[in-house]
Amino acid sequence: MTTPASYRQGSTWLQTSPVDCNHALTGADHADEQITEIPELTIPFPGVWEISYHARSYTGGTAAAHLYVRTALFKNGQLIPGTEALTGGKWEGQTTPGQTILEKFDVNDVITLHAYRIGTGSASILSNGDGRTGVMAHWVSPGF
């Protein structure tokens, strides 16, 4: 992978804009679904990028049930290992987990936020003025 000087022009920081959403996780247990309300990030030039996210999750189940939400970032439709975060338990509530890692990307690679639920009950990914969900990427090096 090479990084021509023309690729290094412009911003080296990408992030999703604030959105208001409530994405209910309605798929089967352990079935990833893209959180489509959070815009995708398209990498403008190749190299090593620091990527991070935070995802406000909600779990609400019966008192006897355990319910979890697993969030993660995907690159071109495939899980980026090390970006997984898990919240929930035997209670109703909201948390905002996230991860930050370094990852090598090619030009036009696409980063998306995904989540799934584990267990029975109501689970969702939220974003509003009381707690935001977002994805960020910062160019670190050409990755030689």
C-alpha positions as a printed Julia matrix, in Angstrom:
144×3 Matrix{Float64}:
   0.0     0.0    0.0
   1.43    3.38  -0.95
   0.23    6.81   0.02
   0.8     9.35  -2.75
   1.09   12.96  -1.6
  -2.23   13.78  -3.29
  -4.04   11.4   -0.9
  -2.69   13.26   2.12
  -4.43   16.49   1.16
  -7.48   17.58   3.08
  -8.9    16.39   6.37
  -7.31   13.53   8.27
 -10.26   13.27  10.67
 -13.7    11.82   9.9
 -16.71   11.5   12.17
 -20.42   10.96  11.93
 -22.7    13.93  12.56
 -24.95   13.9   15.61
 -28.26   12.17  14.93
 -31.43   11.48  16.9
 -32.5     7.86  16.58
 -33.84    4.78  18.31
 -32.83    1.66  16.38
 -34.66   -1.33  17.85
 -32.64   -4.56  17.63
 -35.29   -6.91  16.28
 -33.15   -9.64  14.71
 -32.5   -13.07  16.16
 -30.05  -13.61  19.01
 -26.47  -12.96  17.83
 -27.7   -11.72  14.42
 -25.74   -8.58  13.52
 -27.65   -5.71  12.03
 -26.26   -2.45  10.73
 -27.32    0.63  12.67
 -28.37    2.44   9.5
 -29.23    5.7   11.24
 -25.51    6.2   11.93
 -23.88    7.22   8.62
 -21.13    5.1    7.11
 -17.62    6.52   7.01
 -15.71    6.15   3.73
 -11.92    6.23   4.05
 -10.55    8.94   1.7
  -6.97    7.66   1.49
  -5.07    4.52   2.52
  -3.0     4.01   5.63
  -3.33    3.26   9.32
  -6.32    4.91  10.97
  -7.3     5.15  14.62
 -11.0     4.3   14.67
 -13.31    4.57  17.62
 -16.98    4.6   18.42
 -19.42    5.0   21.26
 -22.89    3.47  21.13
 -25.64    4.27  23.62
 -27.5     1.01  24.17
 -30.72    0.22  26.0
 -31.75   -3.13  27.46
 -35.09   -3.88  29.09
 -36.26   -7.36  29.85
 -38.11   -9.31  32.43
 -36.7    -9.42  35.95
 -35.63  -13.05  35.5
 -33.96  -12.6   32.1
 -30.45  -11.59  31.13
 -30.28   -9.27  28.12
 -27.14   -7.91  26.48
 -26.25   -5.72  23.5
 -23.03   -6.33  21.58
 -21.8    -3.49  19.35
 -18.91   -3.52  16.86
 -17.48   -1.8   13.82
 -17.38   -3.43  10.39
 -15.08   -2.76   7.42
 -16.66   -3.45   4.04
 -19.28   -5.68   5.67
 -16.84   -7.7    7.81
 -16.29   -7.47  11.57
 -13.18   -5.56  12.64
 -11.8    -7.76  15.44
 -11.19   -5.88  18.67
 -14.06   -3.41  18.22
 -16.65   -5.5   20.05
 -18.2    -4.09  23.24
 -20.85   -5.73  25.46
 -23.38   -4.12  27.8
 -26.44   -5.24  29.7
 -27.16   -7.87  32.27
 -30.07   -8.67  34.54
 -31.43   -5.15  34.71
 -33.1    -2.47  32.64
 -30.98    0.48  31.69
 -28.72    2.37  29.34
 -24.96    2.45  28.91
 -22.57    3.9   26.35
 -19.72    1.5   25.57
 -17.18    1.83  22.8
 -13.75    0.84  21.57
 -10.71    2.45  19.97
  -8.2     0.55  17.81
  -5.69    1.04  15.01
  -6.57   -0.55  11.66
  -5.09   -0.49   8.16
  -7.48    0.73   5.45
  -7.47    1.12   1.68
  -9.02    4.07  -0.13
 -12.85    3.81  -0.23
 -13.08    1.21   2.55
 -16.38    1.71   4.38
 -16.81    1.63   8.18
 -20.25    0.86   9.64
 -21.67    0.37  13.13
 -23.44   -2.93  13.87
 -25.12   -4.46  16.91
 -27.01   -7.52  18.07
 -28.87   -8.57  21.17
 -28.28  -11.62  23.35
 -31.34  -12.77  25.26
 -35.03  -11.92  25.43
 -36.45   -8.46  25.87
 -36.31   -5.02  24.34
 -32.93   -3.8   23.11
 -31.93   -0.81  21.01
 -29.21    1.63  20.03
 -30.13    5.22  20.87
 -28.76    8.65  20.04
 -30.0    12.07  21.1
 -28.94   15.09  23.1
 -28.88   13.01  26.3
 -26.29   10.6   24.9
 -24.86   10.24  21.45
 -23.85    7.32  19.27
 -21.07    8.0   16.77
 -18.08    6.73  14.83
 -14.76    8.53  14.37
 -11.62    7.87  12.31
  -8.27    9.68  12.47
  -5.48    9.08   9.97
  -2.27    8.06  11.79
   0.28    7.04   9.15
   0.67    5.82   5.56
   1.13    2.27   6.87
   4.41    1.42   5.17
